[in-house]
Amino acid sequence: MRQSISLTLLAAVVSGSPAPFGATAAEPEEATAVRASPVVVTATRIEQESFDLPLAIDALGAQVLQEGRAGVNVSESLPRVPGTVVQNRETFAQEQQIILRGFGARSQFGVRGIRLYADGIPASTPDGQGGAGLFDLDSAARIEVLRGPFSALYGNHSGGVVQVFTEDPPERAFVEPYVRFGSFDTWKAGLKLGGSWVSGGYLINGSRFETDGFRDWSSARKDQVNAKLVQTLSGGGRLQLTLNHLDQPDNLDPLGLTADQVRENREQASPAALQFKTRRSLSNSQAGAVWEQPLSASDTLRVAAYFGQRSNEQFLAIPLMTQNGLRHSGGVSVFDRDFGGASVRWTRRSEAFGTPFTLTAGLDYDRAQDDRKGFRNELGSKGALKRDEDNLSESWGGYLQGEWRATDALSLHAGLRYTRVDFESKDKFICTTTVNTTGTPLGTCSGSTLPVTATNFNPDDSGSRRFSAWTPVAGLLYRLTPAVNLYANAGRSFETPTFIEIAYRPDGSSGLNLSLEPSKSNHYEVGIKAFLGADTLVNAALFQIDTQDEIVVFSNSGGRATFQNAGDTRRRGAELSLDSRLTRGLSAYLALTYLEARFQDSFPTCTGFCTAPNATVAAGNRIPAVPEYTVYGELQWEYRPLGLTAALEGRWNAKVYVDDLNSDFAPSYFVASARAVFTQRSGDWLFQEFLRVDNLFDEEYIGAVIVGDANGRFFAPAPGRTFLVGLSLRRLF
């Protein structure tokens, strides 16, 4: 029998369920109590213990996400998940980059190759672009991280699914203001409140974050509001409404540094950043609704819909001479996006041949419409129009997923999905000898002093492309003993290029890069999940992923990245996590990842500034930005008489290469952190204070690399030793 452990670490990391605010660990339960593994929904779309699933999935609970942390970036917590790397460029002008099992590493900004969800609503566009900055960590109950082939049942991606779930409304109303202060004039202040009525409730969190930044020209502000309302319906139904708003005005971007610049002054901004005043303003508002209704004792229907609007203005560092080209899109990128979608899902729990059987079928549709423009960057001011187009991406999907417990010891899982992704671009910026849609006289073109001729012009770059694929997956789980499960799975995924990746052709000619093909991956995985006595949970997995037509960076210069298909790649790796209660209030957590990610074939590429291949990537080179190993460890001590929880954290990452040629690398590093959290309770008042120190030993290391930068500005340095203090006060009603 799996035994129960109730302690702070396992309550947060293993159970994935939020603890009441300010509560220290509950008293130890009797050794004979049944212990549960994390309950997750991302893997099968129904609530189920992760221990009984034939796949790799981890859940981080509210205490891990919120307690003793800034609650601003996913890099604060996600690195504790095996197989997961988060690159932090230390600028809020660039979204943090999540890498799962080596996928997502090519991203120039934001998240690619990984699907993001918030409360069941997509946080990724149909073409695969996403940003974890939308996640409100201060109101998060848990984050689930699914790796491997079963994630293909969510559609267009290769690496996995990351999903955040907001806390449910509390049974007892509360108001909780909180403040945090840290290095570089960093502060965050917010207010969280919740309550309930007879058949429902609400949870609302609003906050403002500001920082001057570790580097010059890296100050930022982030305002965020997240709300969740729940209403219980007749017949056991449930309606959930979510509202989210994010505003990040004029977040400054110091850009990457060369190796020499890092050695000279790691805190400096790139001279180009200061010259062109590189920065980004982002606003995102969205609303979603999820209705779940039992249709019978066996059948459940779920319907979801969402809509939103996103605006982005980004100033890039592009030489004025380059921007002057007739076909160049300028140094200020602006878009206004309307997005939305809907899904319907039916689940039936029944029996097949006398044993439990669950079948889930679903359809989903997602749409994003962009009004995208480009302007000249006149040394920090927005100049003449250089680009004007409407871009539409749509995704249609249908899936069937089932689980059959064939015997008491054996469970079989299988699924099949069909996904179709459509791209369409309508160009409204045309300068030829006979047509001019840019508002300037015939023979000229907005934003350029060059004359329009029969051989030098800006043509109609409209175009469209459709991608589609069937992605099957299957797995089995064998219960070797009540405390040990063995599993194996295999499946196929496909990942389309994003709109940004097809925007430009590598050879510099006009038009979309419609020859770029989706990458296709075959996944294989075996693993073990085991409870070792009453005190330790171990998860381990071995995997191999073979990819065809890997999408890689061809060139990255002048503020413009172009992409191409390489040959085959292979990712082989191992993941291990260990969660254990030791003695006298001590607990420990360890996550290990080994990943060998290499190109199997040689292929031509561009180094420096070019529009034709001038170098060859050798077969056997490592995929850039992917470390060979990562280690995360944590030792926590809890002393209940004082309401104290203290912990030491350590993170060790291997070196990462900066381009496909493996021409340079960011060295390996080890960083340690410490935190102490104090909690007091007095009647209906709950107080919590914390102190956190990151990078205890003041290690100088590179937090992220910019893959393939033609200027050699590959490196984004991370800060040295930093401090953070926090205070929260909750009043219960």
N, C-alpha and C positions, 0 to 999 in steps of 0.2 A: 504494500500500500504506500502511495506517495504521502509523505508526512508534511505537516504544516509548520511553517516558520513565519512568525510575525515579527519583523524588525524593519527598521527604516529602509535599509538598502533594498531588501527583497520586496517590500511593499511597493517601493517606487519603481525598481528596475524590473522585477520579475512579474509582479501582479499587474502592472500597468494601470492600476486604478488610483485615483487621486486620494490622498489622505486629507482629513479635515485640516483646515488651516491651523498651524501652530501645534498640531498634535504630535507628540513624540510617539515612538513605537508603542504599540499595545503590549500588554503583558504577554509573555510567551504562552502559547497554547499547549495543551497536553500533547505529548509525543504521539498519541494515538489518533489525533485529529487528521482529517484528510487535507492534503495540501494541493492547491491548484496552481497550474502554470498560467502564464498570461492569457487572458481572453482577448482575441483579436478578430477583426472582421474583414480586413483587407484581402486575406488570402482566398477565402471562399465566399465572401460577401454575406456571410451569416456569422453570428457569434459562435466562437469555437475556441477551445484551448489550443494554444500553439503546440503544446506537447504532442497532440494527436494529429498533427498535420505533417505530410511528407514533403516539407520544404523549409527554407530558411526565412524566418521572420522574427523580428524583435520588436518589443514595445517598451518605450521609455515613458514612465509615469510622471505625474504632476510634480512630485518632489524633485525628481531628477531635472526636470525642465525649469523649475521655478526657484527652488530653494538655494540660496547662496549664489545666485547668478544674476547677471544683468538683465536677462530676458529679452535680448535684442536680436541675436543672431543664432541660427541653427548650429554654427560652429562651436557654440558653448556646450552642446550635449551630443550631437550626432556622432562625433568621432568615437564614442564608446560602443558603437554598433560595429561588429565585425564586418569586414568587406566594405566599409564606408570611409571615405575621405572627404573633408570639406576644405576647399581652398578659400582663404580669406585674404583678399587684396587690400584690406584695411582702408577701403573707401566705400562709402555708401552710394557712390555714383555707379558702382558695378555690383550687381547681385552676387551673392556668394555662390560658389560653384560646388555642387554635390557630385561625387563620383562613386558609383556602386559597381564593384567588381570590374573596375577599369573603364566603365562606360560613363560618358559625360565629360571626359577629360579634354576634348577638343574645343569645348565651349569658350567663346571669346568674351561672353558675359552671360550671367544667368545660368539656368539649368537646361541642358539638352540631354536627350537619351534616357530620361527618367520622368515618369509621370508623377505629378504633384496633385494632391487633393486636400481640401479643407472641408471637414464635415460632410463628406460625400460629394462635394461640388468640385469640378475640375479647377485646378489652379495652373494648368498648362493649356496653351492654345492648341487647336487641332493639328498644327504642324509640328508640335513638340517643344515649343518654347515655354519656359516657366520661370518663376522667381519665388524662392522661399521667403523673401521679405514680406510676403502677404501673411505669413503665419504669425498669429498673435500668441506668443509663448506665455504671457502672464495669465492667460485664461485657458491654456491648453491642459486637458486632462491627460492626454497621451499622444505620442507620435508612434506610428507603426512604420517599419522599414521592411519591405518585402523584396528579397532578391531571388534571382533564378527564373526558370521558365514559366512558372505559374503567373508571373506578372504580365506575361504576354496576353493574358485574357483581358487586360485593360487597354490593349490597342497599340498605338504607334510609339514604340520605344524599345530599347534593348536591355537597359540596366536593371530596372526595378520600379517600385512604386513607394513613394513617401507620402503618408497621409497623416494629417493632424486632426484631432478631435477636441472640440471645445468642451469644457466642463458642463455637466448638466446643471440645471437650476437647483439650488439647495432647498431642502425642506424647511429650513429656518432662514428668514431674511437676514441680510448682513450688509454693512457698508465698510469698505476697506480702502483707505488712502495709503499710498506707499511712496517712498522717495529713495533714490540711490545716487551716490556721488563717487566719482573716481578720477583717475589720472587724466591728464590732458583736458581739464575742465569739463569732464563728462558728467552728465546728470540725466536722470530719468525720474519723472513724477507721473503718478497715475491714480486712478480711482476705479475700484472694482466693486460692484454691488450685485446682489442677487436676491431673489425672493420667489414665493410661490403663491398660488391660489388653489382653489379646491381641485381643479383638474389640470393644472399646468404651472408654469413658472418662467422665470427669465434669469439670464446671466449677462451682464454688460461690463466691459472693461474699456477704459479710454486712457491713453498715455501720450506724453511728449518726451522725446529723447533728443538731447543735443550733445555735441562733442566738438572740440577744436581739432581732434584727430592726432594720431601719433606723428604723422608726417606733415611737412609744410603743405599748404593748399589742400587740406583734407577735411575741413570742417563739414558738419552735416546736421540736419534736423530731420526727425521722423515723428509724425503725428499718426496715431492709429486708434481706431475704434472698432471693437468687435462685439457683436450682440447675438445672443441665441435665445429664442423663445420656443417653448414647447407646450403643446396642448394635447391632452388626452381626449380621444374621441370615443364615441359609443362603439360597442362591439370590439373593444380592445385595440382600436386604431390609435395612431399617433401622428401629429402634425408638427414639424419642426421648421422654424423660420430662422435664417441666419442673415445678418447684415454686417458688412465689413467695409471700412474706409481707410485708405492709406494715403498720406500726403508727405512727399519728400521734396521740398523746394530748394533749388540751387545747392545740391550736394556737390562739393568740390572733388575733382579727380586729379591726384598728383601723378598719375600714369606710372608705368613701370620704369625701372632704372637699369642701366647697363651694369655689368660686374664692376667696372672701374668706379662708377658713381656710387655703388653700394659701399665699396671700400672707402671712398672719399667721405661720404656723409649719408648714412642710411636713412636719415630723417628728411632729406631734401626732396623737393618735387622735381620732376623732369623740367628742364628749361622750356621745353615745348608746352608743358601744361601752363606755365606762367605766361608765356607769350600769347597763347590762344585762349587762356582762361577756361580750360576744360572743366565742364560741370554737367550736372544732369538734374532735371526737375521731373518728378514722377507723381502722378495722381491716379488712384485706382479705387473705384467704388463698385460694389456688387451686392446682389441680394439673391438668396436661394431658398427654395422650399422643398421639403421632403415629406411625402405622405406615405405612411405604411399602414396597411389594413389587412387583418386576417380575413380570408374569404371563407374558411372552414377550419376544422381542427387540423387539417393537413396543409392548407394552401395560404400563402401570404402574397399580397401585391404591394409593390413599392413603386411610386411615381415621384420623380424629381424634376425640377426646372430651375434655371438660373438665368440671370442677365446682368450686364454690367458695362461700365465705360472706363477706359484707360487712356491717359494722355501722357506723352513722353516728349521731352525736349532735351537733346544732348549736344553739347558743344565738343567737337573733336579737334585734335591737333593735326591739321593738314596744311602743308605749305600753300601759300596763296597762288603760286605759279601752278601747282597741281590743281587747285580748285578752279583755275581759269579755263581748264580744258572744256571743250564743248560738251563732252559726254560725262563729265564728272558731276557727281550728285551733291557736292558741297561739303562744308565742314560743320553744318548744324543739321542734325537729323530730328525730324518732328513727325509724330503720328498721333492721331486720335482714333481710338479703336472702340467699336461697339461689339460686344460679344455676348453669347448666350448659348443655351442648349437645353436638352431634355433627355430623360431616360425613363424606361419602364422595365420592371423586373418582376418575374414570377418565381416563387420558390415553393416546392412541394416536398414535404417530409412524409415518407411512406415506408413500405417494405417491398423488398424484392427477394423472392425465394425464402421468405420467412425471416429476413434480417433487415436492419435499418438501411434505408436508401433515401438520399436527398438529391433533388434535381433542381437546378436554377437555370432559367432562360431569360435573356435580356436584350434590349435594343437601346442604343444611345445615338444621339446626334449632337454635334458641337459646331459652332460657327464663329468666325472672327472676321470682321470687316474693318480694314484699315484705310484711313485717309492719310497717306504718307507724303511728306514733303521734305525737300532738302534746300538749304540756303547756304550762302557763303558765310564763313566764319571770318569776319573782319576783325581779327585780333580781339575776340571776345564779344563782339557785337554781331547781331544777326543781320546779314546783308541781303543781296538779291536772290531771287528764287532760282534754284538749280535742279529741282526734281519735283514732280507732281504726278501722283499715281494713286489708283484705288487697288487695293489688294484684298482678295477674298480667299480664305481657307476654310474648308468644311471637312468634317469627318463623320462617316457613317459606320456603325458597327453593330454586329449581332453576335451573341455568344451562347453557348450551352455548356454547363458545368455540372458534374455529378460526383457523388461520393457514395460508395456502397461498402458497408461493413460485411464482407463476405463470410467471415468467421469471427469468433471472439478475438483472434490474434491478428487477422489480416484485414486491412482496409484498402480499397482501390479508389483512386481519384483520376478523373479525366476531364478534359475540356477542349473546346474547339471554338475559335473566333474568326469571323471575317471582318476585315477593316478596309475601308476605302477612304483615301484622303485626296481631296481636290484642291488644286491651286489655280487661281486666275488673277492676272494682273492687267489692268487697263492703264496704259501710259497716256497722260495728259500734258506731257512736256515734250514737244516735238519741234525741232528746228531743222528744216531742209531748205533747199533752194525754192521750193514751191509751197511749203506749209510752215506756218509759225503759230504755235498755240501758247507761247510764253509771254505774250503781251508786249513784245518789242517788234520793231519794224522787220519786214522780210529781209533776209540776208544777215540778220544778227540773232543773238540768242541771249536770253537773260542770264546775267552773272558771268559773262565772258566778253573779253575784248577781241577775241579772234573772229574773223569773218567766216560766215557759213559758205561752203563751197560744195561742189559735187563730190568731193572726196573727204571733206571734213565737216561733219554735220551730226546732229543728234536725231536719230530716226525714231520711229514708233517701236517701242520695246515691249509692247503688249504680248502676252502669251499665256498659255495654260498647260497644266500637266495633271494627270491622274495616276495615283499609286493605289494598289490593292494587294491583299495577301490573305491567305488562310494560315492561321497559327494554331497548331494542335499542341497539346501537352498531356502528359500522363504521369502518374506517380503511384507508389504503393508504400504502405506503412505496415511494419510487422512488429507486434508487441512481444518482444523476446521474454520479458518479465513484466510484472505490473509497474516497475520503475525504470524500464529500459525499452525504448522504441528505436527500431532501425528503419531507415527509409531510403528510397531511390526515386528519382524522377528524370524526365527528359522532355524536351519540347523545342519549339521553334519560335523565334521572334523576328519582327522586321521593324526597321526604323527609317522613316523618310527623312530627307533633308528638310530643314526649316526654310521659311521664306527668306530669312537673312542669308542662308547658305546658297540659295539659288539666285540671289539678287544680281550677282556679277559673274561674268565669265572669266576664267583664269587667263585667257589670251588678251584681255583688255578690250575685246570687241563689244559692241552694244548688244543688248538683249539679255534675257534671263538665261541662266545656266541650266537649261532644261535637259541636258544630257546627264546630269547628276542622278545616279540611281540610288534607291534605298539599300541599306545594308541588311543582310539576312544572317541570323545567328542560330546555330544549333547548340542547345544547352544540355549538359549531363551533370547530374549531381547525386551523391550518396551521402548519408549522414547518420548520426546517432544523437539521441536525446536521452539523458539519464538523470535520475535523482540518486545521488550517492548518500544514502542514509537520510536523516532528517534535516541536514544542514547544507547540502550542496546540490546545485543544478548545473549540469554540463551540457552544452550543445556543441557539436562538431560537424563540419561538412567538408567534403572534397568535391571540386567541380572543375569542369572543362567547358569552354565556350569557343566554338569555331565559327568565325565570321567571314562572310564573303562580301566583297565590295565595301569594305570599311570606308566611311567618309572621313577624310583627313583635310587638314589645312594645306592648300597649295601655296598661297602667298598671304602675307599680312603686312601691308604697308599703306601709307597715306590714309589711315583711318578706314581702310577697306580690306576685309578678309575674303579670299576666294577659296573654294573647296573643290576637291576632286575625289574620285574613288580610287583607293589603293587596291592591292590584291587581297589575299587572305590574311587574317590575323588569328592568333590563338591566345586565349587566357586560361591559364591553369592555376588553381589555387587551393588553399585550405583556410578554413575559418574555425576558430575555437573561442568559446566564451565559458567562463567559470564564475559562478555566483555562490558565495559561501558565507555562512555564519561561523565565526571562529569561537571566541570565548570572551567573557567579561565585557560584553557590549561591543566587541570588535566584529567587523564584517569585511569581506574582501570581494572585489570584482576584478576580473581580468578578461581582456579581449585581444586575441591575436589574429593577424591576417598575413598570409603569405600569398603573393600574386605575381606570377610570371606572365607578363603581357607583352607579346612580341609580334612583329610583322613576319609573316611566313614567306612573303614574296618581296622581291626588290621592285621598286617603281621610281619613275622620274619625279622630281619636285623642283621647287624654286627656292633659292636661297638669296637673301638680299632683295633688291628691287628688280623684278623681271616679270615678263608676261609669257615666257616660254621656259620649259625646263632647262636648268643649267646644273643640276646635280642629281645623283641617284641615291635613294635610300636603300641600304643593304638589307637583304633578308636576315632576320635575326635581331635587328635593332629593336629596342624597347619602345613601346608606345609612350609618348611624352606625357608628363604630369601624373603618371601612375607610379607610386612607390612600390618597391618589391615587397616590403613588409611594413606593417603598422602594428604598434603595441599600445594598448591603453590599460592602465591599472589604477585601482583605487582602494585605499585602506581607510575605513571609517570607524570612528569610535563614538559611542553614545553613552552619555552619563545622565540618567534620568533625574536624579535629585536636583541638578542644576538646569535641567531642560537644555542640555548642551549636546550638539552634534558637531563633531570635528572630523575633517577628512584631509588626506593627502592624495593628490592625483598626479599621474605621470603619463606622458605621451611621447612615444618614440617613433619617428617616421624615417624611412630610408630616403636616399637621394632620389630626385626626379629629374629626368631630362627635359630640355626646353623645346626640342623640335624633333621631327622624325629622323633627322640625320644624327641625332644624339651628339651634337656638336658641343654642348655645354650642359651643365646640370646645377641644380641647387643642392647643396650638401645635406646629408642626413642630420637629424637633430633630436635632442631630448629636452623636453620642457616639463617642469613640475609646477603644481599649483597647490594652494592650501586654502581651506575655508573653515569658518567656525560660525555656527548658527545657534542663537539663544532664543528660547521660546518661553513665555510666561502666560499664565492664564489667571484671570481674576474675575469670577462671575461671568458676565456676558462680554468681557473684554479679553481680547487675545493680542499679545504683543510679540513681535519677532524682530530681532536685530541680527545682522551678519557682517562679517569681515571676510574679504576674499583677497588673496594675493596670487596673481598669475605670473608665470615665468620667474619662479622664486630665485633662480640662480643667474638671472639677467643674461640669458643665452641670446646671442645674436644669430638669428636664423631667418630663412626666407619662408614667408607664409603662403606664397602662391607664385606660380610662374605663368607668364603670358606666352602661349604656345606659338612659335614660329614668327615672332616679331622681327620684321626686316631691319629695324634700327638697332637690334640687339638689346632692346629694353625688355628683357625677359623677366626681371625679378621684382617682386613686390615684398619688401622687407616687413617683418613683423616687429611689434614693439618689444622693448626689454621688460623689466619688472614693472608691473602695474598694480594699483590698489583699487578696491571697490568696497564701499560700505553701504549698508541698506537698512531701512527701518520701515516696518509696516504695522498698522494698527487696525484691528477688526472689531467692530461692534456688532453683536448679535441682537436680534430683536425677536 
